[in-house]
């Protein structure tokens, strides 16, 4: 957990950018799984970024202007419920622990919000993200409008509070980077463990269990997203999550998995042979994807455009697909026609942070945005070869993706997930087949 002063500084930064008005940022709701059983609670990323407060049923209100203040609404202290559900701060303890100016019971939110919005020029809100919260905000605004004859005015503008927050979250602080390094280390160790434990006859879910074991053993409470453990033809399904098939001798195993630590995600993909040794065809496809990733990473530095890594990877993949007999023609022709998309249909990366597909625009003013120090992104080229007319049979059902988490530094970049074995020699050494 980061120092509470960090969250306080973020709130002040947001209030300065707002200049005036009131921002309302609720945490995520608890969700019922079935009857009286709930899904594991995970806080809203925006809310936690500004508060550090991990309990459900909480709302942050920021009042900007000459005398800015931050107010937390949360559950009351309740010793009886703590017997059943565990510790809860209560407003007063939460105010002190997380450096809020005020804290109140969540039951007072609807009563207090019209008063807080009175005579304010704008409401900064996540309009459209949740219909229930939209309706609630409209209720507050209508309550203020009903006081017009008393000389009270309601906010005339509703602004998307996510716009400034997305830009704030895109540039990571030293503390955030430290957490993401640790998340990457744990995830890399989990991939190494999976490589050591995989063998013909085991189930995909058994290898998934090895990943979860490593995550939890080192303090990461959960995966950052549903783990993909895809053997053989399943690797050609981009978001395969059934993880129920038997691993077969001669197949590749694609694992896309990363842990979440203190609210920050890691995201790693590795593809390796179930029996520990790549066949010649598997090696050819794998080396092509690995070269594409290396070309992409080589472009990452401050001032480069977001799209440069993708374009660098595409050139390598297009040439490789021509060499393998998957595509016909020149590299330029294959890229222009889009023929490569039969085997590579996604972009080469995404922002990474509190969300695995993290916030932040990829274009600004119609142009790909420039990379800046302390941005974190993934680099994940792939090649997915399904059986089909004109596709060489010896390449059928080979699916390869290689993904790493990359920090843009002051001069170039740092691969945070470099500890996960990646070259053919490294992987075959880990599996004991070198």
C-alpha positions as CSV (number, residue, x, y, z in Angstrom):
1,X,0.0,0.0,0.0
2,X,1.3,3.5,-0.9
3,X,1.7,6.3,1.6
4,X,-1.7,8.1,2.1
5,X,0.0,11.4,1.2
6,X,0.4,10.2,-2.4
7,X,-3.4,9.8,-2.7
8,X,-3.9,13.2,-1.1
9,X,-1.5,14.8,-3.7
10,X,-3.4,13.2,-6.5
11,X,-6.7,14.6,-5.2
12,X,-5.1,18.0,-5.0
13,X,-3.8,17.6,-8.6
14,X,-7.3,16.7,-9.9
15,X,-8.9,19.6,-8.0
16,X,-6.4,22.0,-9.6
17,X,-7.2,20.7,-13.1
18,X,-10.9,21.0,-12.4
19,X,-10.5,24.6,-11.2
20,X,-14.0,24.6,-9.9
21,X,-17.0,22.4,-9.4
22,X,-17.6,19.1,-7.7
23,X,-16.3,15.6,-8.7
24,X,-18.0,12.4,-7.6
25,X,-16.1,9.1,-7.9
26,X,-17.8,6.0,-6.5
27,X,-16.0,2.7,-6.0
28,X,-17.2,-0.5,-7.6
29,X,-20.3,-2.2,-6.4
30,X,-20.3,-5.6,-4.7
31,X,-21.8,-8.2,-7.0
32,X,-23.9,-11.2,-6.0
33,X,-22.6,-14.5,-7.5
34,X,-25.6,-16.5,-6.4
35,X,-28.0,-16.2,-3.5
36,X,-26.0,-14.8,-0.6
37,X,-22.6,-15.5,-2.1
38,X,-20.7,-12.6,-3.7
39,X,-17.9,-12.4,-6.2
40,X,-14.6,-11.3,-4.7
41,X,-14.7,-7.5,-4.3
42,X,-12.4,-5.4,-6.4
43,X,-12.4,-1.6,-5.9
44,X,-12.9,0.8,-8.8
45,X,-9.5,1.8,-10.2
46,X,-10.3,5.5,-10.5
47,X,-11.6,5.6,-6.9
48,X,-8.7,3.7,-5.5
49,X,-6.2,5.8,-7.5
50,X,-7.4,8.9,-5.6
51,X,-8.2,7.4,-2.2
52,X,-6.3,4.2,-1.4
53,X,-9.5,3.0,0.3
54,X,-10.3,-0.6,-0.5
55,X,-13.7,-1.1,1.2
56,X,-16.9,-1.4,-0.8
57,X,-19.8,1.0,-0.4
58,X,-17.7,4.2,-0.7
59,X,-17.8,7.4,-2.7
60,X,-15.2,10.1,-3.0
61,X,-16.4,13.7,-3.5
62,X,-13.9,16.5,-4.4
63,X,-14.8,20.1,-4.1
64,X,-12.5,22.3,-6.2
65,X,-12.0,26.1,-6.0
66,X,-10.3,28.5,-3.7
67,X,-10.8,26.2,-0.7
68,X,-10.7,22.6,-2.1
69,X,-11.6,19.7,0.0
70,X,-11.9,15.9,-0.3
71,X,-14.8,14.1,1.4
72,X,-15.2,10.3,1.8
73,X,-18.5,8.6,2.2
74,X,-18.2,5.1,3.6
75,X,-19.8,2.4,5.7
76,X,-20.3,3.1,9.4
77,X,-18.2,1.3,12.0
78,X,-20.1,-1.8,12.9
79,X,-18.6,-4.3,15.3
80,X,-21.3,-6.9,14.8
81,X,-20.8,-6.9,11.0
82,X,-17.0,-7.1,11.5
83,X,-17.5,-10.5,13.2
84,X,-19.0,-11.7,9.9
85,X,-17.3,-9.7,7.2
86,X,-14.0,-8.4,8.7
87,X,-12.6,-5.0,9.7
88,X,-14.2,-1.8,8.4
89,X,-12.7,1.7,9.2
90,X,-15.8,3.8,9.7
91,X,-15.8,7.4,8.7
92,X,-13.7,8.9,11.4
93,X,-10.9,6.4,11.2
94,X,-10.9,6.5,7.4
95,X,-10.7,10.3,7.4
96,X,-7.5,10.1,9.6
97,X,-5.9,7.1,7.9
98,X,-6.4,8.3,4.3
99,X,-6.0,12.1,4.9
100,X,-9.5,13.2,3.9
101,X,-10.8,16.6,4.9
102,X,-14.1,15.1,5.9
103,X,-15.7,11.7,6.1
104,X,-19.4,10.7,6.5
105,X,-21.6,7.7,6.6
106,X,-22.5,6.5,3.1
107,X,-26.2,6.7,4.2
108,X,-25.9,10.5,4.1
109,X,-24.7,10.8,0.5
110,X,-28.0,11.5,-1.1
111,X,-28.9,14.0,1.6
112,X,-25.6,15.9,1.4
113,X,-25.0,15.9,-2.3
114,X,-27.6,18.6,-3.3
115,X,-26.0,20.9,-0.7
116,X,-22.5,20.2,-2.0
117,X,-23.7,20.9,-5.6
118,X,-25.6,24.1,-4.7
119,X,-24.1,27.1,-6.6
120,X,-21.4,25.1,-8.2
121,X,-20.7,25.6,-11.9
122,X,-20.1,22.0,-12.8
123,X,-20.5,18.3,-11.9
124,X,-17.5,16.2,-12.8
125,X,-18.8,12.6,-13.1
126,X,-18.4,9.3,-15.0
127,X,-21.7,9.9,-17.0
128,X,-22.7,6.8,-19.0
129,X,-20.6,4.3,-17.0
130,X,-23.4,3.1,-14.8
131,X,-27.1,3.8,-15.3
132,X,-27.9,3.5,-11.6
133,X,-25.3,6.2,-10.8
134,X,-26.5,8.3,-13.7
135,X,-30.0,8.3,-12.3
136,X,-28.7,9.1,-8.8
137,X,-26.7,12.1,-10.1
138,X,-29.8,13.4,-12.0
139,X,-31.7,13.2,-8.7
140,X,-29.2,15.4,-7.0
141,X,-29.2,17.9,-9.8
142,X,-33.0,18.0,-9.8
143,X,-33.0,18.5,-6.0
144,X,-30.7,21.6,-6.5
145,X,-32.8,22.9,-9.4
146,X,-35.9,22.8,-7.2
147,X,-34.3,25.5,-5.0
148,X,-34.0,28.0,-7.9
149,X,-36.7,30.3,-6.3
150,X,-34.5,30.5,-3.2
151,X,-31.7,31.9,-5.3
152,X,-29.7,28.6,-5.5
153,X,-28.3,27.6,-8.9
154,X,-27.5,24.1,-10.1
155,X,-24.4,23.0,-12.0
156,X,-24.9,24.0,-15.7
157,X,-22.2,21.7,-17.0
158,X,-21.5,18.0,-16.6
159,X,-17.8,17.1,-17.3
160,X,-16.3,13.6,-17.7
161,X,-14.0,13.2,-14.7
162,X,-12.2,10.4,-16.4
163,X,-10.6,12.7,-19.0
164,X,-8.1,14.3,-16.6
165,X,-7.7,11.1,-14.5
166,X,-6.8,9.1,-17.6
167,X,-3.9,11.5,-18.3
168,X,-2.8,11.4,-14.7
169,X,-2.9,7.6,-14.6
170,X,-1.0,7.2,-17.9
171,X,2.2,8.6,-16.4
172,X,3.3,6.3,-13.6
173,X,5.0,7.6,-10.4
174,X,8.1,6.0,-8.9
175,X,5.9,4.2,-6.4
176,X,3.6,2.8,-9.1
177,X,6.6,1.6,-11.1
178,X,8.0,-0.2,-8.1
179,X,4.7,-2.1,-7.6
180,X,4.6,-2.9,-11.3
181,X,8.1,-4.3,-11.2
182,X,7.2,-6.6,-8.3
183,X,4.0,-7.7,-10.1
184,X,6.1,-8.4,-13.2
185,X,8.6,-10.4,-11.1
186,X,5.9,-12.6,-9.5
187,X,4.3,-13.2,-12.9
188,X,7.5,-14.1,-14.6
189,X,8.2,-16.6,-11.8
190,X,4.8,-18.1,-12.4
191,X,5.4,-18.5,-16.1
192,X,8.7,-20.2,-15.3
193,X,6.9,-22.6,-12.9
194,X,4.3,-23.4,-15.6
195,X,7.0,-24.3,-18.0
196,X,8.6,-26.6,-15.5
197,X,5.3,-28.3,-14.6
198,X,3.8,-28.7,-18.1
199,X,3.9,-32.1,-19.7
200,X,1.8,-34.3,-22.0
201,X,-1.3,-35.7,-20.2
202,X,-1.8,-32.9,-17.8
203,X,-4.8,-30.6,-18.1
204,X,-4.7,-27.0,-18.9
205,X,-6.4,-26.2,-15.6
206,X,-3.6,-28.0,-13.8
207,X,-1.1,-25.6,-15.2
208,X,-3.4,-22.7,-14.4
209,X,-3.3,-23.9,-10.8
210,X,0.5,-23.7,-10.9
211,X,0.2,-20.0,-11.9
212,X,-2.3,-19.2,-9.2
213,X,-0.1,-21.0,-6.6
214,X,2.9,-18.8,-7.5
215,X,0.8,-15.6,-7.5
216,X,-0.6,-16.3,-4.1
217,X,2.6,-17.6,-2.6
218,X,4.3,-14.2,-3.3
219,X,1.5,-12.0,-2.0
220,X,-0.6,-11.3,-5.1
221,X,-4.2,-12.0,-4.2
222,X,-5.5,-12.7,-7.7
223,X,-4.8,-12.8,-11.4
224,X,-5.1,-9.4,-13.2
225,X,-7.5,-11.0,-15.7
226,X,-8.8,-14.5,-16.6
227,X,-5.7,-16.6,-17.4
228,X,-5.4,-18.1,-20.8
229,X,-3.8,-21.6,-20.8
230,X,-4.3,-22.8,-24.3
231,X,-2.8,-26.0,-25.7
232,X,-2.6,-26.9,-29.4
233,X,-5.4,-25.5,-31.5
234,X,-6.8,-23.7,-28.5
235,X,-3.9,-21.2,-28.9
236,X,-5.5,-20.0,-32.1
237,X,-8.5,-18.7,-30.0
238,X,-7.3,-15.2,-28.9
239,X,-9.4,-15.1,-25.6
240,X,-9.6,-18.8,-24.8
241,X,-10.3,-19.2,-21.1
242,X,-12.0,-22.6,-20.8
243,X,-8.6,-24.1,-19.8
244,X,-10.1,-27.6,-19.7
245,X,-8.3,-29.6,-22.4
246,X,-5.6,-32.3,-22.0
247,X,-2.1,-31.2,-23.1
248,X,-0.8,-33.4,-25.9
249,X,2.7,-34.4,-26.9
250,X,3.9,-32.3,-29.8
251,X,1.6,-29.4,-29.1
252,X,2.5,-25.9,-28.1
253,X,1.1,-24.3,-24.9
254,X,0.3,-20.6,-25.0
255,X,-0.1,-19.0,-21.6
256,X,-1.3,-15.4,-21.2
257,X,-1.4,-14.6,-17.5
258,X,-0.3,-12.0,-15.0
259,X,-1.0,-11.2,-11.4
260,X,-2.5,-8.1,-9.8
261,X,-0.5,-6.7,-6.9
262,X,-1.7,-3.7,-4.8
263,X,-4.1,-2.9,-7.6
264,X,-1.5,-3.0,-10.5
265,X,-1.5,-5.6,-13.3
266,X,1.2,-7.6,-15.0
267,X,0.5,-9.1,-18.4
268,X,2.8,-11.8,-19.9
269,X,2.4,-14.3,-22.7
270,X,4.7,-17.1,-23.4
271,X,4.4,-20.0,-25.8
272,X,6.4,-23.2,-25.3
273,X,6.3,-26.9,-26.3
274,X,4.4,-29.2,-24.0
275,X,7.1,-31.9,-24.4
276,X,9.8,-29.3,-23.9
277,X,11.2,-29.2,-27.4
278,X,10.0,-27.1,-30.4
279,X,9.5,-29.0,-33.7
280,X,11.1,-27.4,-36.7
281,X,7.8,-25.8,-37.8
282,X,7.0,-24.6,-34.3
283,X,10.5,-23.1,-34.0
284,X,10.1,-21.3,-37.4
285,X,6.9,-19.6,-36.3
286,X,8.1,-18.9,-32.8
287,X,11.4,-17.3,-34.0
288,X,9.4,-15.1,-36.4
289,X,7.2,-13.8,-33.6
290,X,10.2,-13.3,-31.4
291,X,12.0,-11.3,-34.0
292,X,8.8,-9.2,-34.5
293,X,8.7,-8.5,-30.8
294,X,12.4,-7.5,-30.7
295,X,11.8,-5.1,-33.6
296,X,8.9,-3.5,-31.8
297,X,10.7,-3.1,-28.5
298,X,13.7,-1.5,-30.3
299,X,11.4,1.4,-31.4
300,X,10.2,2.2,-27.9
301,X,11.7,5.5,-26.6
302,X,10.5,9.0,-25.6
303,X,9.3,10.8,-28.7
304,X,8.4,7.7,-30.7
305,X,4.8,7.4,-31.7
306,X,2.5,4.9,-30.2
307,X,2.1,3.1,-33.5
308,X,5.8,2.6,-34.3
309,X,6.2,-0.7,-32.4
310,X,3.1,-2.1,-34.2
311,X,4.4,-1.1,-37.6
312,X,7.9,-2.5,-36.9
313,X,6.4,-5.8,-35.8
314,X,4.1,-5.9,-38.9
315,X,7.1,-5.7,-41.3
316,X,8.8,-8.6,-39.6
317,X,5.7,-10.7,-39.5
318,X,4.8,-10.0,-43.1
319,X,8.2,-11.1,-44.3
320,X,8.0,-14.2,-42.1
321,X,4.6,-15.1,-43.4
322,X,5.9,-14.9,-46.9
323,X,8.9,-17.0,-46.1
324,X,6.6,-19.6,-44.4
325,X,4.3,-19.8,-47.4
326,X,1.3,-18.2,-45.6
327,X,1.2,-15.1,-47.7
328,X,2.3,-14.3,-51.3
329,X,3.9,-11.2,-52.7
330,X,6.1,-8.5,-51.4
331,X,6.1,-7.2,-47.8
332,X,4.5,-3.9,-49.0
333,X,1.8,-5.8,-50.9
334,X,1.0,-8.0,-48.0
335,X,0.7,-5.1,-45.6
336,X,-1.3,-3.0,-48.1
337,X,-3.8,-5.8,-48.8
338,X,-4.1,-6.8,-45.2
339,X,-3.5,-10.4,-46.1
340,X,-1.5,-10.9,-42.9
341,X,-4.6,-10.3,-40.9
342,X,-5.7,-13.9,-41.5
343,X,-2.9,-14.9,-39.1
344,X,-2.3,-11.7,-37.0
345,X,-5.5,-9.7,-36.3
346,X,-4.7,-7.6,-33.3
347,X,-2.6,-4.6,-32.4
348,X,0.9,-5.1,-30.9
349,X,0.2,-3.7,-27.4
350,X,-1.8,-1.6,-25.0
351,X,-1.3,0.6,-22.0
352,X,-0.8,-1.2,-18.7
353,X,-1.4,-0.1,-15.1
354,X,-4.3,-0.5,-12.6
355,X,-6.3,-2.0,-15.4
356,X,-4.7,-4.6,-17.7
357,X,-6.0,-2.7,-20.7
358,X,-5.3,0.6,-18.9
359,X,-6.7,4.1,-19.5
360,X,-5.2,6.7,-21.8
361,X,-5.9,7.9,-25.4
362,X,-3.8,6.4,-28.1
363,X,-4.3,9.3,-30.4
364,X,-4.3,13.1,-29.8
365,X,-5.6,15.5,-32.4
366,X,-6.0,12.6,-34.9
367,X,-2.3,11.7,-34.6
368,X,-0.8,8.8,-32.7
369,X,0.5,10.2,-29.4
370,X,4.1,10.3,-28.6
371,X,5.6,8.1,-25.9
372,X,6.8,9.7,-22.7
373,X,9.0,8.6,-19.8
374,X,7.1,6.5,-17.2
375,X,4.4,5.2,-19.5
376,X,4.0,1.4,-19.3
377,X,2.8,-0.6,-22.3
378,X,2.7,-4.2,-23.5
379,X,4.3,-5.5,-26.6
380,X,2.6,-8.7,-27.9
381,X,2.9,-9.7,-31.5
382,X,1.5,-13.1,-32.5
383,X,0.7,-15.6,-35.2
384,X,-2.3,-17.9,-35.2
385,X,-2.5,-20.4,-38.0
386,X,-5.8,-22.2,-38.4
387,X,-6.3,-24.9,-41.0
388,X,-7.5,-23.6,-44.3
389,X,-7.1,-23.6,-48.0
390,X,-3.6,-22.7,-49.1
391,X,-2.2,-23.0,-45.6
392,X,0.7,-25.4,-45.4
393,X,-0.5,-28.5,-43.4
394,X,2.6,-28.7,-41.3
395,X,1.8,-25.3,-39.8
396,X,-1.9,-26.0,-38.9
397,X,-3.0,-25.2,-35.4
398,X,0.3,-23.5,-34.4
399,X,-0.6,-20.4,-32.3
400,X,2.2,-18.2,-30.9
401,X,2.1,-15.0,-28.9
402,X,4.9,-13.4,-27.0
403,X,4.1,-10.5,-24.6
404,X,6.2,-8.4,-22.3
405,X,5.5,-5.3,-20.2
406,X,7.7,-2.4,-21.1
407,X,8.4,0.9,-19.3
408,X,9.4,3.9,-21.3
409,X,12.5,5.4,-19.6
410,X,14.2,8.7,-20.0
411,X,16.3,7.5,-22.9
412,X,14.9,4.2,-24.2
413,X,12.9,1.5,-22.4
414,X,13.0,-1.3,-19.8
415,X,11.4,-4.7,-20.2
416,X,9.9,-5.3,-16.7
417,X,9.1,-8.9,-17.5
418,X,12.5,-9.9,-18.8
419,X,12.8,-12.6,-16.2
420,X,10.2,-14.8,-17.9
421,X,12.2,-17.2,-20.2
422,X,11.7,-16.2,-23.8
423,X,14.3,-17.5,-26.3
424,X,14.1,-21.0,-27.6
425,X,17.3,-22.0,-25.7
426,X,16.1,-20.4,-22.5
427,X,12.7,-22.2,-22.6
428,X,14.1,-25.6,-23.5
429,X,16.6,-25.2,-20.7
430,X,13.8,-24.5,-18.2
431,X,11.8,-27.4,-19.4
432,X,14.9,-29.7,-19.1
433,X,15.0,-30.5,-22.8
434,X,18.0,-28.3,-23.8
